[in-house]
């Protein structure tokens, strides 16, 4: 049954929608946590330490955090694979260009694929920068996330990479949230306007919320 569901277009769209919503939930929580940086190094570093002790004593140190990471990796892989396979099916089903001009799609719709690639590359860079410290500038300090964030956004390229990725994220969410609602059967004629408004508001809040961190460093509010 699982193979049959996965092999169908509807099944792949469902996997894509569910995995996208899982990542969206994480992004909301992650953004709120990021904004703690405005309360100072002590508050932000304490929050980062709390993430590693979440669930204790039932869960061992960092077990809950690793569980979240595993779920996120599974969601990202499922989302990317289903998106790629759906894209290949779409290309095979339409080997030649349309004779008639198709209605002009929104900017978010036309850039979903490129946006996904940008976000995929950004995730790799973000992990190497602030989790492992492999490409971090200024000397990575384990256990001092506040200083590591300030170091990253004290460089022009760190700001450019992050802000471009967050703009791509906003466009991705704007279209993806509404598309997921349609796939899961939530959308209807009476709800479409509300869903599109919710998608726009959510995309705007997440984009502004994430970009607020590098802006805070650039303006000296966070230092």
N, C-alpha and C positions, 0 to 999 in steps of 0.2 A: 504493500500500500504506500509506504513511504517513497519507494522508487517511482511509483505511478504519479504521486502528487508532485514530486520534484521534477519529473519529466514533462509535466504539463506547463503551459505558459501561465495559467492561473496560479499554479503552485509556486512557481518561481517569483511571480509578482507578490504573492502572499508572504513568502520568505523575505523578500526585499522590504516589504512594508513593515513587518514585525521587527526585523533586525534594525531598520531605520528608526523605529519608535524607541527601541531599547537604547540606541545611541543618543537619541534626542533627550531621553530622560537623564542619561549620564551628563550630557552637555549642560542641562539646566542646573544640576547639582554642582558640576565642576565650575560653572561661571560664578555661582553664589560663593563657593569656596575661594575662588580667585580674588573676589572683591574684598576679602578679608585683609588683603595686603594694605588697604587704606587705613587699617587700624594699627599698623605698626609691625615691626619685626617680631616682637614677642607673640602677638596674637596669631600672626600668619604661621610662624614656626610651630607654635603649639597646635594649630589646626593640622599641619602636616604630620606631626607626631601622633596626633589622635587618630588619623587615618590608619596608621600602622598598628595601633592598639585596639582598634574597633572590634568588638566582640569578645574581648578578654573578660574573664579568664576561660570562658568556654572555648573560644578560638585562640590558637597560639598566636604569638606576635607575627603580624603581617599576613596571617592566613586569610582573613577576610579581604584584605586588599588584593591579594593574589587571586582570590576567587572572583572578585570584580574584574580584574584584568583578563582572566580566562574567558569570562562571559563576553567582555568587550571585544576581545580578539576573535572569538567565534562569530559575533555579530558583524564585525567588519569584514571578515572573510566571506560569510554567507551573503552579505550585502553586495560585495564586489563581484563575487562569482555569479550570482544571479543577474546582476546588472550587465555583466559582460556577455553572458549566454543569451539574455533577452535581446541585447544589441545585435549579436550575431544572427539570431533568428529573424530579427527585423530586416537586416541587410539581405539575407537569403530570400526572404519573402518578397523583397522589392529590389530585384537586380537591376532594373532600369528606372530612369527618372520618370516622374509623372508628366503626362502630356499637358495636363491642366495645372495651372499655378495653385499651390496649396495655400491655405490661409496662413498668414505670418504668425509664427509661434512667438510666445513671450521670450524676452531675453534670458530669463531663468531656465526655461525649457530648452532653448537652443544651446545653453552652456552647461547642462547637467553632466554630460560626459566629461568635458574638460574640467569642470568643477570637481568631479569625483577624483580625477587623476591628481589635480592640485592638492586636494585634501589628503589623498593617500601618501603623496610625497611629503607633505607637511607633517603628518603623524610620525613618519620615520625620523624626520629632522627634529621634531619636538621631543621625542623620546631620547635621541642621542644627545640633545642639548641639555634638557633639564632632569632627565631620569638617570642616564648613565654618565653624563658629563663628557662623552667622547668628543663632541664638537663644540663644547662650551668655551666661551671666551672669558678671559679674566681669571681663570683658575677655578675649577669646580670645587665647591665645598660641601661634602656629604653632611646632611643634617642641618644645613643652613639654606633652605629653599628661598627665603626672602632675599638674601644677598645674591643667590644665583639668578633669580628673576631680574633683579636690578642690573646685574652684569649683562644679561642677554639684551635687555632693552636700552642699554647704554651704547649699543652699537647700531649704526644706521641699517646694516643688513638684517640684524635681528628684528628690528621694527618693520622693515619692508616685507620680509618673509611672513611674519605673523599677521600683519594687517591685510596683506593680499589674501592670505589663507582665510581669514575671518570674513572678508567680503565674499569670497567664494562660498564659504559656509552659509552665509545669510541667503544667498541666491539658491543654494541647494535645499535649504530648509523651506524656503518660501514655496518652491514647487513640490518638494518631496512630501511635506506634511499633507497638503491637499491631495496629492496623488495616492498616498497611503490610505487616506480616509475613503477615497473612491474604491480602492482595491478591497478594503475590509468591509465594504457595504455600508459605511456610515453616511456617505454623501447622498444627497437628494436635491431636487430642484429647490425645495424650501430651505435647505441647509447650506447650499453651496456658497451663498454670500457670507454667511457666518463663518464657514470653514476657511474661506479665502482671507477674510479679515483676521481670523485667528492665526493663520499661517504668516501673514504679513507682520502682525504685531510680534509674534514669537520670533520670527527671523530678525526683526529690527532690535528687539530687546537683547537677544543673544549676541548679535553683532556688536552693538554698542557696549554691552557688558564686558565682552572679551577685549575689545579694543581699548576700553577704559584703563586697562592695566599698563600697556606700553605708553599710552598718553600720560598717565600719572607719573611714569618714570621720566619721560621726555620733558615734562613741564616742571619737574622737581618736587612735585607734591609727594611722590614716593621716592625716597633716596636712602 
